[in-house]
Amino acid sequence: MNSLSTTEEKVLSITNLSKRYEEAGHKVHALKHTSLHLKQGEFLAIMGTSGSGKSTFLNLVGALDSPNEGTIALNGRVHPDMFKEPYATQYRSENIGFIFQSYNLLKDLSVEENIALPLILKNIPVKEMKARVAEMVGLVGLSDWRKHRPVQLSGGQQQRVAIARALITKPPIILADEPTGNLDFNTTTEVLRVLGQMKEQLGQSIILVTHDPYVATFADRVLFFHDGQIAAEYICRKDEQDMDRILSRFRAIMGRAQ
Ligand SMILES: Nc1ncnc2c1ncn2[C@@H]1O[C@H](COP(=O)(O)OP(=O)(O)OP(=O)(O)O)[C@@H](O)[C@H]1O
């Protein structure tokens, strides 16, 4: 493989990213000189102790917050205004799909209306919008539920709506913060399978923050954050031992935290 194709494969190149907060005179170095590459189609899970900087990292990658130092290159290019409005909003709308623990669906809209929302905001013509929503509703297995409102759905179904909404514009990167935090084991499995299938079909890269080592086994790679830094990495082998290995790495990090 030549160096050009290697560069092209990296959808995100994060270099030396740092974030410091100061509140009431108290300084917190939430993220310390963090660097990583995310490949096209890669599923990355982030685990770590509480307060280790996971959400801070996700917020910076999503340009919801700005760093004190460091750069994020998308497809090899650093945009000088990535963290400034109005470009930050454009960056998010073109490149990022967000999935949250609390689904964040609009309660008065139906399943298909919730999924259509990002397309409405982009002024996509109605005929194309209907076709794309119908395809997406089918991909997440909710065709029979498309006229229902969120309150009429189970937690897993609601999260599938949120996944479809995040993916409807086919953004290259999905950022998910504890997306299965409110779901039981079987529903977690179902939602992660849907996310994995969508990734295979649409080719997205995923960064998912989780406290659950079972959830992390669905990823290609797990990063363990500790004290604002990447403390360890685990490449998933996709076998039944993955969860034990992830847990033992995580416990080693927890040990360092005590
Ligand atoms: N807006 C903020 N203002 C001040 N401090 C903040 C802010 N956001 C995060 N922090 C601090 O930065 C550090 C990292 O927080 P962050 O939320 O990124 O951790 P986390 O790993 O996501 O934690 P958790 O697993 O508990 O959600 C913590 O010490 C936190 O208190």
PDBQT file of the ligand as one rigid body, heavy atoms in Angstrom, charges set to zero:
ROOT
HETATM    1  N1  LIG A 301     -17.997  22.458  30.648  1.00  0.00    +0.000 N 
HETATM    2  C1  LIG A 301     -17.111  22.087  31.570  1.00  0.00    +0.000 A 
HETATM    3  N2  LIG A 301     -16.646  22.970  32.474  1.00  0.00    +0.000 NA
HETATM    4  C2  LIG A 301     -15.734  22.622  33.408  1.00  0.00    +0.000 A 
HETATM    5  N3  LIG A 301     -15.224  21.369  33.515  1.00  0.00    +0.000 NA
HETATM    6  C3  LIG A 301     -15.653  20.443  32.642  1.00  0.00    +0.000 A 
HETATM    7  C4  LIG A 301     -16.615  20.754  31.628  1.00  0.00    +0.000 A 
HETATM    8  N4  LIG A 301     -16.850  19.619  30.905  1.00  0.00    +0.000 NA
HETATM    9  C5  LIG A 301     -16.068  18.659  31.439  1.00  0.00    +0.000 A 
HETATM   10  N5  LIG A 301     -15.352  19.148  32.484  1.00  0.00    +0.000 N 
HETATM   11  C6  LIG A 301     -14.373  18.412  33.298  1.00  0.00    +0.000 C 
HETATM   12  O1  LIG A 301     -13.468  17.792  32.401  1.00  0.00    +0.000 OA
HETATM   13  C7  LIG A 301     -13.130  16.473  32.840  1.00  0.00    +0.000 C 
HETATM   14  C8  LIG A 301     -13.481  15.478  31.745  1.00  0.00    +0.000 C 
HETATM   15  O2  LIG A 301     -14.904  15.428  31.638  1.00  0.00    +0.000 OA
HETATM   16  P1  LIG A 301     -15.658  14.494  30.568  1.00  0.00    +0.000 P 
HETATM   17  O3  LIG A 301     -17.110  14.793  30.703  1.00  0.00    +0.000 OA
HETATM   18  O4  LIG A 301     -15.023  14.640  29.257  1.00  0.00    +0.000 OA
HETATM   19  O5  LIG A 301     -15.336  13.050  31.150  1.00  0.00    +0.000 OA
HETATM   20  P2  LIG A 301     -15.990  11.639  30.764  1.00  0.00    +0.000 P 
HETATM   21  O6  LIG A 301     -14.858  10.685  30.618  1.00  0.00    +0.000 OA
HETATM   22  O7  LIG A 301     -16.915  11.790  29.625  1.00  0.00    +0.000 OA
HETATM   23  O8  LIG A 301     -16.795  11.316  32.099  1.00  0.00    +0.000 OA
HETATM   24  P3  LIG A 301     -18.116  10.397  32.350  1.00  0.00    +0.000 P 
HETATM   25  O9  LIG A 301     -17.742   8.981  32.014  1.00  0.00    +0.000 OA
HETATM   26  O10 LIG A 301     -18.364  10.571  33.815  1.00  0.00    +0.000 OA
HETATM   27  O11 LIG A 301     -19.216  10.949  31.485  1.00  0.00    +0.000 OA
HETATM   28  C9  LIG A 301     -13.879  16.267  34.142  1.00  0.00    +0.000 C 
HETATM   29  O12 LIG A 301     -13.013  16.572  35.218  1.00  0.00    +0.000 OA
HETATM   30  C10 LIG A 301     -15.017  17.264  34.067  1.00  0.00    +0.000 C 
HETATM   31  O13 LIG A 301     -15.414  17.685  35.346  1.00  0.00    +0.000 OA
ENDROOT
TORSDOF 0
